Amino acid sequence: MPALLLALPAFADAHLSLIPRVNEARALIEHREPLKALKILRPLAPQNRPDSIEIRFLLGLAAIGEAGRMETDEAAEA
């Protein structure tokens, strides 16, 4: 999972969305705030937008990041 997040900044530099909220969500993912990113991206995903593939990709990345964070939190509690 960390390798996936390390690869994201290179992707982010190559392409910025025309939708400011998508760029905000990308920055949150990069700063390991996947839950905040999910709250931004979920309402955007069902809409037919030019950036819909990017939105779905970032939504998946944020979901994976949140799942990993939850596993880490559960392991720390045990």
N, C-alpha and C positions, 0 to 999 in steps of 0.2 A: 504493500500500500504506500509507504513513503516514496518509493521510486515513481509511482504514478503522480503524486503531488509534486515531485521535483521536476517532472517533465512538463507540468502545466505552465510555468512561467515562459518557457520558450514558445509554447502555443499562444499564450496571451499576447506576447510581443508581436507575433505574426498577424494577428487578426483581432480587431476590436469591433464589437457589435455597433450597429447604428442605434441600438436601444440602450440608453444609459443604465437602466435597471439591470440589464444583462451584464454589463461591464462591472456594475457594483457587486453582483452575485459572484462573478469570476474573482474579484478581489477578495471577497469573503472566503471563498474556497481556498485561495492562495494563503490566506491568513488563518487557516484552519478553524473557520467558523461555518461549518457546513449547515447547521440548523438554520442560521440566519439566511444563508443562500437559498435553502429549500423554500423558505417562506416567501422569498421574492420570485423564485422560478416557477413554483407550482401554479400560480394563477396565469402565468404566461404560456405554459406548455400547451394547453388545448387550443389556443388561438392559432389561426392560420397566418403565420408571420414569415417574412423572408428569412429570419434567423431561427426558424423552428428546429432545424437539425442541431444547431449550436445550443439552443435552449435545452433540448433533450439530452445532449451530451453532458452539459454542465449539471443538469438535474441528476443524471446518473452518477457523476463524480461526487456531487454533494451527498447523495444518498449513501454511497460507499463510504465516504468520509465520516458521516454521522454514524453508520453502523460500526465502523472501526472505533470511533470515540466511545460509543456505548459499551462495546466489548472491553475496552480499556478501563472504563469506569466500573464495570461489574467486577473485573478482575481485582481492581484496587479495593473494592468493598469486601471481597472474600477473604 
